[in-house]
Amino acid sequence: MKDRGMKKWRAFASIPEQYIGLQEIIYKQLEVPKPLLTEDQMEQMNQVLVEALYTNQKVYLTCYKHGKYITETGFIQFVDSSRDIFIFNAESSKLKKKIKLSEVINIRFV
């Protein structure tokens, strides 16, 4: 006699297409809508961004990507407002990331 193992506890995952569909529904329910920023908030973030670039101060950066808020700590390396991007050197991963200015929700000094 051969045991079925963990398959008997995965009732909803018996059909792979069904399991993928259920995972997509769960992820969509966890998504958060992107907040709308006022002109004052955007101006304040712009001032912090420029000051952090020139003084090389550490900042907390909160971005909105794929329905989630991502918060990281690091340094601003380069800003290109004409292409709507800046380069952020994350403290946790030691990698430089290109981030769109339109994805930034909040930026503040540590």
FIKOLZA-1660 file (N, C-alpha, C; in steps of 0.1 Angstrom, whole numbers, plus 5000, padded with zeros to 4 digits):
% residues 110
   i   px   py   pz ch aa at
   1 5008 4988 5000  A  M  N
   1 5000 5000 5000  A  M CA
   1 5009 5012 5000  A  M  C
   2 5006 5022 4991  A  K  N
   2 5014 5034 4990  A  K CA
   2 5006 5046 4995  A  K  C
   3 5012 5054 5003  A  D  N
   3 5006 5066 5009  A  D CA
   3 5006 5077 4999  A  D  C
   4 4995 5086 4998  A  R  N
   4 4994 5097 4989  A  R CA
   4 5002 5109 4993  A  R  C
   5 5007 5109 5005  A  G  N
   5 5015 5120 5010  A  G CA
   5 5006 5133 5013  A  G  C
   6 5012 5144 5009  A  M  N
   6 5005 5157 5012  A  M CA
   6 4994 5160 5002  A  M  C
   7 4993 5153 4992  A  K  N
   7 4982 5156 4982  A  K CA
   7 4968 5156 4988  A  K  C
   8 4966 5147 4998  A  K  N
   8 4953 5147 5003  A  K CA
   8 4949 5159 5011  A  K  C
   9 4959 5168 5015  A  W  N
   9 4956 5180 5022  A  W CA
   9 4955 5192 5013  A  W  C
  10 4957 5190 5000  A  R  N
  10 4957 5201 4990  A  R CA
  10 4944 5200 4981  A  R  C
  11 4933 5201 4987  A  A  N
  11 4920 5199 4980  A  A CA
  11 4919 5209 4968  A  A  C
  12 4922 5222 4971  A  F  N
  12 4920 5233 4961  A  F CA
  12 4931 5233 4951  A  F  C
  13 4942 5226 4953  A  A  N
  13 4953 5226 4944  A  A CA
  13 4954 5214 4936  A  A  C
  14 4943 5207 4935  A  S  N
  14 4943 5194 4927  A  S CA
  14 4944 5197 4912  A  S  C
  15 4938 5208 4907  A  I  N
  15 4939 5212 4893  A  I CA
  15 4949 5224 4893  A  I  C
  16 4960 5223 4886  A  P  N
  16 4970 5234 4886  A  P CA
  16 4964 5247 4881  A  P  C
  17 4955 5247 4871  A  E  N
  17 4950 5260 4866  A  E CA
  17 4941 5266 4876  A  E  C
  18 4934 5258 4884  A  Q  N
  18 4925 5263 4895  A  Q CA
  18 4934 5270 4906  A  Q  C
  19 4945 5263 4909  A  Y  N
  19 4954 5268 4919  A  Y CA
  19 4960 5282 4915  A  Y  C
  20 4964 5283 4902  A  I  N
  20 4970 5295 4897  A  I CA
  20 4959 5306 4897  A  I  C
  21 4947 5303 4894  A  G  N
  21 4936 5313 4894  A  G CA
  21 4933 5318 4908  A  G  C
  22 4933 5309 4918  A  L  N
  22 4931 5312 4932  A  L CA
  22 4942 5321 4937  A  L  C
  23 4954 5319 4933  A  Q  N
  23 4966 5327 4938  A  Q CA
  23 4964 5341 4932  A  Q  C
  24 4960 5342 4920  A  E  N
  24 4958 5356 4914  A  E CA
  24 4947 5363 4921  A  E  C
  25 4937 5357 4924  A  I  N
  25 4926 5363 4931  A  I CA
  25 4930 5368 4945  A  I  C
  26 4938 5360 4952  A  I  N
  26 4943 5364 4965  A  I CA
  26 4952 5376 4964  A  I  C
  27 4961 5376 4954  A  Y  N
  27 4971 5387 4953  A  Y CA
  27 4963 5400 4949  A  Y  C
  28 4953 5399 4941  A  K  N
  28 4945 5411 4937  A  K CA
  28 4938 5417 4949  A  K  C
  29 4934 5408 4959  A  Q  N
  29 4927 5413 4971  A  Q CA
  29 4936 5420 4980  A  Q  C
  30 4949 5417 4979  A  L  N
  30 4959 5423 4988  A  L CA
  30 4965 5436 4983  A  L  C
  31 4961 5439 4970  A  E  N
  31 4966 5452 4964  A  E CA
  31 4960 5464 4971  A  E  C
  32 4968 5474 4972  A  V  N
  32 4964 5487 4978  A  V CA
  32 4964 5497 4967  A  V  C
  33 4953 5506 4967  A  P  N
  33 4953 5516 4956  A  P CA
  33 4964 5527 4958  A  P  C
  34 4968 5532 4947  A  K  N
  34 4979 5543 4948  A  K CA
  34 4973 5556 4953  A  K  C
  35 4979 5562 4963  A  P  N
  35 4974 5574 4969  A  P CA
  35 4976 5586 4959  A  P  C
  36 4967 5596 4960  A  L  N
  36 4969 5608 4952  A  L CA
  36 4977 5618 4961  A  L  C
  37 4987 5624 4955  A  L  N
  37 4995 5634 4963  A  L CA
  37 4991 5648 4959  A  L  C
  38 4991 5657 4969  A  T  N
  38 4988 5671 4966  A  T CA
  38 5000 5678 4961  A  T  C
  39 4998 5690 4956  A  E  N
  39 5010 5698 4951  A  E CA
  39 5019 5701 4962  A  E  C
  40 5014 5704 4974  A  D  N
  40 5023 5706 4986  A  D CA
  40 5032 5694 4989  A  D  C
  41 5026 5683 4989  A  Q  N
  41 5033 5670 4992  A  Q CA
  41 5044 5668 4982  A  Q  C
  42 5041 5670 4969  A  M  N
  42 5051 5668 4959  A  M CA
  42 5062 5678 4960  A  M  C
  43 5059 5691 4963  A  E  N
  43 5069 5701 4964  A  E CA
  43 5078 5698 4976  A  E  C
  44 5072 5693 4987  A  Q  N
  44 5080 5690 4999  A  Q CA
  44 5090 5678 4996  A  Q  C
  45 5085 5668 4989  A  M  N
  45 5093 5656 4985  A  M CA
  45 5104 5661 4976  A  M  C
  46 5101 5670 4967  A  N  N
  46 5111 5675 4958  A  N CA
  46 5122 5682 4965  A  N  C
  47 5119 5690 4975  A  Q  N
  47 5129 5697 4983  A  Q CA
  47 5138 5687 4991  A  Q  C
  48 5132 5677 4997  A  V  N
  48 5139 5667 5004  A  V CA
  48 5148 5659 4994  A  V  C
  49 5143 5656 4983  A  L  N
  49 5151 5649 4973  A  L CA
  49 5164 5657 4968  A  L  C
  50 5162 5670 4966  A  V  N
  50 5173 5678 4961  A  V CA
  50 5183 5680 4973  A  V  C
  51 5178 5682 4985  A  E  N
  51 5187 5684 4996  A  E CA
  51 5195 5671 4999  A  E  C
  52 5188 5660 4998  A  A  N
  52 5195 5647 5001  A  A CA
  52 5205 5644 4990  A  A  C
  53 5203 5648 4978  A  L  N
  53 5213 5646 4967  A  L CA
  53 5225 5654 4970  A  L  C
  54 5224 5667 4974  A  Y  N
  54 5235 5676 4975  A  Y CA
  54 5243 5674 4988  A  Y  C
  55 5236 5670 4999  A  T  N
  55 5242 5668 5012  A  T CA
  55 5246 5654 5015  A  T  C
  56 5242 5645 5006  A  N  N
  56 5244 5630 5007  A  N CA
  56 5239 5625 5021  A  N  C
  57 5227 5629 5024  A  Q  N
  57 5221 5624 5037  A  Q CA
  57 5213 5611 5034  A  Q  C
  58 5211 5603 5044  A  K  N
  58 5203 5591 5043  A  K CA
  58 5189 5594 5044  A  K  C
  59 5180 5587 5035  A  V  N
  59 5166 5590 5035  A  V CA
  59 5158 5577 5036  A  V  C
  60 5146 5578 5041  A  Y  N
  60 5136 5568 5040  A  Y CA
  60 5128 5570 5027  A  Y  C
  61 5127 5560 5019  A  L  N
  61 5120 5562 5006  A  L CA
  61 5108 5552 5006  A  L  C
  62 5096 5557 5003  A  T  N
  62 5084 5548 5002  A  T CA
  62 5079 5549 4987  A  T  C
  63 5079 5538 4981  A  C  N
  63 5074 5537 4967  A  C CA
  63 5062 5529 4965  A  C  C
  64 5055 5531 4955  A  Y  N
  64 5043 5523 4952  A  Y CA
  64 5046 5515 4939  A  Y  C
  65 5046 5501 4940  A  K  N
  65 5049 5493 4929  A  K CA
  65 5040 5481 4930  A  K  C
  66 5033 5478 4919  A  H  N
  66 5025 5466 4917  A  H CA
  66 5015 5464 4929  A  H  C
  67 5009 5475 4933  A  G  N
  67 4998 5474 4944  A  G CA
  67 5004 5473 4958  A  G  C
  68 5017 5476 4960  A  K  N
  68 5023 5474 4973  A  K CA
  68 5031 5487 4976  A  K  C
  69 5033 5489 4989  A  Y  N
  69 5042 5500 4994  A  Y CA
  69 5055 5494 4997  A  Y  C
  70 5066 5499 4992  A  I  N
  70 5079 5494 4994  A  I CA
  70 5087 5505 5001  A  I  C
  71 5092 5502 5013  A  T  N
  71 5100 5512 5020  A  T CA
  71 5114 5508 5022  A  T  C
  72 5124 5517 5018  A  E  N
  72 5138 5513 5019  A  E CA
  72 5145 5525 5025  A  E  C
  73 5157 5523 5030  A  T  N
  73 5166 5533 5035  A  T CA
  73 5179 5533 5026  A  T  C
  74 5183 5545 5023  A  G  N
  74 5195 5546 5015  A  G CA
  74 5199 5560 5011  A  G  C
  75 5206 5562 5000  A  F  N
  75 5211 5575 4996  A  F CA
  75 5207 5577 4981  A  F  C
  76 5205 5590 4978  A  I  N
  76 5201 5594 4965  A  I CA
  76 5215 5597 4957  A  I  C
  77 5216 5591 4946  A  Q  N
  77 5229 5592 4938  A  Q CA
  77 5228 5602 4927  A  Q  C
  78 5217 5602 4920  A  F  N
  78 5215 5610 4907  A  F CA
  78 5200 5612 4905  A  F  C
  79 5197 5624 4900  A  V  N
  79 5183 5627 4897  A  V CA
  79 5183 5632 4882  A  V  C
  80 5174 5627 4874  A  D  N
  80 5171 5631 4861  A  D CA
  80 5157 5634 4859  A  D  C
  81 5153 5646 4861  A  S  N
  81 5138 5650 4861  A  S CA
  81 5133 5650 4847  A  S  C
  82 5141 5651 4837  A  S  N
  82 5136 5651 4823  A  S CA
  82 5132 5637 4819  A  S  C
  83 5138 5626 4824  A  R  N
  83 5134 5613 4822  A  R CA
  83 5126 5607 4833  A  R  C
  84 5123 5615 4843  A  D  N
  84 5114 5610 4854  A  D CA
  84 5120 5599 4862  A  D  C
  85 5133 5599 4864  A  I  N
  85 5140 5588 4871  A  I CA
  85 5150 5594 4881  A  I  C
  86 5154 5586 4891  A  F  N
  86 5165 5589 4899  A  F CA
  86 5172 5576 4903  A  F  C
  87 5184 5576 4907  A  I  N
  87 5192 5564 4911  A  I CA
  87 5193 5565 4926  A  I  C
  88 5189 5554 4932  A  F  N
  88 5188 5552 4947  A  F CA
  88 5197 5541 4951  A  F  C
  89 5206 5543 4960  A  N  N
  89 5216 5533 4965  A  N CA
  89 5210 5528 4978  A  N  C
  90 5203 5516 4978  A  A  N
  90 5197 5510 4989  A  A CA
  90 5207 5505 4999  A  A  C
  91 5205 5508 5012  A  E  N
  91 5214 5504 5022  A  E CA
  91 5214 5489 5025  A  E  C
  92 5202 5483 5023  A  S  N
  92 5201 5469 5027  A  S CA
  92 5207 5460 5016  A  S  C
  93 5206 5463 5003  A  S  N
  93 5211 5454 4993  A  S CA
  93 5224 5459 4987  A  S  C
  94 5228 5471 4990  A  K  N
  94 5241 5477 4984  A  K CA
  94 5240 5477 4969  A  K  C
  95 5228 5478 4963  A  L  N
  95 5226 5479 4949  A  L CA
  95 5221 5492 4945  A  L  C
  96 5224 5497 4933  A  K  N
  96 5218 5510 4928  A  K CA
  96 5206 5506 4920  A  K  C
  97 5195 5513 4923  A  K  N
  97 5182 5511 4917  A  K CA
  97 5178 5523 4909  A  K  C
  98 5172 5521 4898  A  K  N
  98 5165 5532 4890  A  K CA
  98 5151 5532 4895  A  K  C
  99 5146 5543 4899  A  I  N
  99 5132 5544 4904  A  I CA
  99 5126 5556 4897  A  I  C
 100 5114 5554 4893  A  K  N
 100 5106 5565 4886  A  K CA
 100 5102 5575 4897  A  K  C
 101 5103 5588 4894  A  L  N
 101 5098 5598 4903  A  L CA
 101 5083 5597 4906  A  L  C
 102 5076 5592 4896  A  S  N
 102 5061 5591 4897  A  S CA
 102 5057 5580 4907  A  S  C
 103 5066 5570 4910  A  E  N
 103 5063 5559 4919  A  E CA
 103 5066 5563 4934  A  E  C
 104 5072 5574 4936  A  V  N
 104 5076 5578 4950  A  V CA
 104 5063 5584 4957  A  V  C
 105 5060 5579 4969  A  I  N
 105 5049 5583 4977  A  I CA
 105 5054 5593 4988  A  I  C
 106 5065 5589 4994  A  N  N
 106 5070 5597 5005  A  N CA
 106 5085 5595 5005  A  N  C
 107 5092 5606 5009  A  I  N
 107 5106 5606 5011  A  I CA
 107 5109 5616 5023  A  I  C
 108 5117 5611 5032  A  R  N
 108 5120 5619 5044  A  R CA
 108 5134 5615 5049  A  R  C
 109 5140 5624 5056  A  F  N
 109 5153 5622 5062  A  F CA
 109 5152 5612 5074  A  F  C
 110 5163 5604 5076  A  V  N
 110 5163 5595 5087  A  V CA
 110 5165 5602 5100  A  V  C
% end
